[in-house]
Amino acid sequence: MSETTKIIIAVAAFFVMGFILVGTSKDQSNEQMEAASMIRTYAAMQTMANSKCPLAIKQATGEQVFFPSETKSDKDTYITLKWVGESGGFKTASCTLHLSLGGISELIIDDKVIIKKKI
């Protein structure tokens, strides 16, 4: 056998082993699929809240917020982000996003309710 033939066989064997490895690792248990789905749901809620809440706070107060000081969530249906004001536009702001509404369900700035939607 020539060196070229040995290299071609080695590369082909590498690809076959890769396909076998991928094929056998595709089987996930229901618990693993459920956990992965829960993580994707929480990440989607977090992303949506981090894009919508700061805009709503800026419209209501004129102050730009970046990082929440506190986060509360059940990791399945809602997420609440809280900020502490820095520039004097507000003292505290709380924004709750419910996944079933697909948007902000409650926005409270300095104990004044700006947005309140029923779930």
LINGICOR-V912029 format. One record per residue. N is the residue number from 1. RES is the residue in one letter. SS is DSSP state (H for helix, E for strand, C for the rest). PSI is psi as a letter, one per 40 degrees, with the letter a starting at -180 (NA if undefined). Layout:
n->[N:N]
res->[RES:RES]
ss->[SS:SS]
psi->[PSI:PSI]
This chain:
n->[1:2:3:4:5:6:7:8:9:10:11:12:13:14:15:16:17:18:19:20:21:22:23:24:25:26:27:28:29:30:31:32:33:34:35:36:37:38:39:40:41:42:43:44:45:46:47:48:49:50:51:52:53:54:55:56:57:58:59:60:61:62:63:64:65:66:67:68:69:70:71:72:73:74:75:76:77:78:79:80:81:82:83:84:85:86:87:88:89:90:91:92:93:94:95:96:97:98:99:100:101:102:103:104:105:106:107:108:109:110:111:112:113:114:115:116:117:118:119]
res->[M:S:E:T:T:K:I:I:I:A:V:A:A:F:F:V:M:G:F:I:L:V:G:T:S:K:D:Q:S:N:E:Q:M:E:A:A:S:M:I:R:T:Y:A:A:M:Q:T:M:A:N:S:K:C:P:L:A:I:K:Q:A:T:G:E:Q:V:F:F:P:S:E:T:K:S:D:K:D:T:Y:I:T:L:K:W:V:G:E:S:G:G:F:K:T:A:S:C:T:L:H:L:S:L:G:G:I:S:E:L:I:I:D:D:K:V:I:I:K:K:K:I]
ss->[C:C:H:H:H:H:H:H:H:H:H:H:H:H:H:H:H:H:H:H:H:H:H:H:H:C:C:C:C:H:H:H:H:H:H:H:H:H:H:H:H:H:H:H:H:H:H:H:H:H:H:H:H:H:H:H:H:H:H:H:H:C:C:C:C:C:C:C:C:E:E:E:E:C:C:C:C:E:E:E:E:E:E:E:C:C:C:C:C:C:C:E:E:E:E:E:E:E:C:C:C:C:E:E:E:E:E:E:E:C:C:E:E:E:E:E:C:C:C]
psi->[h:i:d:d:d:d:d:d:d:d:d:d:d:d:d:d:d:d:d:d:d:d:d:d:e:d:h:i:i:d:d:d:d:d:d:d:d:d:d:d:d:d:d:d:d:d:d:d:d:e:d:d:d:d:d:d:d:d:d:d:d:e:h:h:i:c:h:i:e:i:h:i:i:e:e:d:d:i:h:h:h:h:i:h:i:d:e:e:d:i:d:i:h:h:h:h:h:h:d:d:d:f:a:h:d:h:h:h:h:f:e:h:h:d:h:h:i:i:NA]
